[in-house]
C-alpha cells in the first residue's frame, strides 16, 4: 500500500508533536493555573519552563543511556510518563510543590521522546528517506506549540485548564498504546558495538559542532520570539492581544520552512547548504526592529526570519546521520543537540532583553548577526568535519 512505510514514522512524528504540545500547555492557561495553585510569578515561570530546563540539564546523559537501547519503545514509555504526570495534575490538591514535581516528571517523558525520536526515525525509514523524515521531525516543536497555543487558548475561554490538561493526558495515553503496539513487531537491531574511548571522543567533534550551531539558532530565535510582542506593543502601538496574535502568526512561518527543507533535502540539496539560510536573519531582524517601517512589513520580516530558521532547524536534524558513524550513536548526538538547543532557548530572552533594555530595539539586529553566523558556520562545518575525518 502506498505510504504504508510512513505509518511507524508518522506515529513517531505525532509523538514529537504531542510532546511539544505538552511542553507549551501551561502558558495559554497560565492565569487560571496560577490562581488554582496560588503560584507566585517565579513559581509560574518555573512551571512553564521546567520541561525545557530538564532538557537543558540532562539531554546528553539521556542520549548516552539510549545509545545501548532501541529508542522506539521508549517513545511509548515517554508518552506514558507524560500521560500519568499530566493526568495527576488535575487530580491533586492545590499544592505548588507537587505541581512543580509533576512538571519535572513530565519533563522526563518529554526528554525520552525528543532525544529518542530521531534515532527511532532512522531505524524506521530507509536511508534515502531519512533526511526527509528528520526534516519533518524539525517541525514537531513549532507545530506542537502552535496547536497548544490555539487549543489551550480555546480551553481557557470555554472549558478550563483541567479539561485541557485531561485531553492532552488522554491523547498521550492513546498514542502511547499505538507506538508500543507498532514497536512490538520491529526488529530491535544489533546491539551497540563497543569502541575505544579515544574513538568515541574523536567521534564527538562533528556532533558538538552541529549542536553549537543549533544552540546559537535557538538562542537567537527564542529571544526574537519572546521580545517581538513587547516591541509591537510598546514601539509600534499594537494592543497586547493583537501583538501576541501577530507573533503567533510569525512563529508559524517555521512550519512551511520545515516543509521546504524536506522538499529540498529530498531533491538532494546538502543540509550544510540549507543551514546557510541563517545568514539572512541579521538583515531581517534589523528590518523587523527598525521602528520606522510599517507594521505589516515588520511582521512580514519577522515571519521571513522564522521561515529561514525553520529551514536551518530541519537541516540540523537531517545532519544527524551524517555526523555520526553508527546508528547507535545518533541518540548521543541528538542528546547533545537537544541540550545545547534547550540551553540556548533559556539563555536567549534574558540576554537580548538585558542588552536592548526593551527600549533600544535596533540592537536586536546586531545581536542576531553573531548568533546567525556562528549557527550557519558550525552547522555547515559539522558535516564537513565528519566527511574529511
C-alpha positions, 0 to 999 in steps of 0.5 A: 500500500502506498505510504504504508512505510510512513505509518511507524514514522508518522506515529513517531512524528505525532509523538514529537508533536504531542510532546511539544504540545505538552511542553507549551500547555501551561502558558495559554492557561497560565492565569487560571493555573496560577490562581488554582495553585496560588503560584507566585510569578517565579513559581509560574515561570518555573512551571512553564519552563521546567520541561525545557530546563530538564532538557537543558540539564540532562539531554546528553546523559539521556542520549548516552543511556539510549545509545545501548537501547532501541529508542522506539519503545521508549517513545511509548514509555515517554508518552506514558510518563507524560500521560500519568504526570499530566493526568495527576495534575488535575487530580491533586490538591492545590499544592505548588510543590507537587505541581512543580514535581509533576512538571519535572516528571513530565519533563522526563517523558518529554526528554525520552521522546525528543532525544529518542525520536530521531534515532527511532526515525532512522531505524524506521525509514530507509536511508534515502528517506531519512533526511526527509523524515528528520526534516519533518521531525524539525517541525514537531516543536513549532507545530506542537506549540502552535496547536497548544497555543490555539487549543489551550487558548480555546480551553481557557475561554470555554472549558478550563485548564483541567479539561485541557490538561485531561485531553492532552493526558488522554491523547498521550495515553492513546498514542502511547498504546499505538507506538508500543503496539507498532514497536512490538513487531520491529526488529530491535537491531544489533546491539551497540558495538563497543569502541575505544574511548579515544574513538568515541571522543574523536567521534564527538567533534562533528556532533558538538559542532552541529549542536553549537550551531543549533544552540546559537539558532535557538538562542537567537530565535527564542529571544526574537520570539519572546521580545517581538510582542513587547516591541509591537506593543510598546514601539509600534502601538499594537494592543497586547492581544493583537501583538501576541496574535501577530507573533503567533502568526510569525512563529508559524512561518517555521512550519512551511520552512520545515516543509521546504527543507524536506522538499529540498533535502529530498531533491538532494540539496546538502543540509550544510547548504540549507543551514546557510539560510541563517545568514539572512536573519541579521538583515531581517531582524534589523528590518523587523526592529527598525521602528520606522517601517510599517507594521505589516512589513515588520511582521512580514520580516519577522515571519521571513526570519522564522521561515529561514530558521525553520529551514536551518532547524530541519537541516540540523536534524537531517545532519544527524546521520551524517555526523555520526558513524553508527546508528547507535550513536545518533541518540548521543548526538541528538542528546547533545543537540537537544541540550545545547538547543534547550540551553540556548532557548533559556539563555536567549530572552534574558540576554537580548532583553538585558542588552536592548533594555526593551527600549533600544530595539535596533540592537536586536539586529546586531545581536542576531548577526553573531548568533546567525553566523556562528549557527550557519558556520558550525552547522555547515562545518559539522558535516564537513568535519565528519566527511574529511575525518 
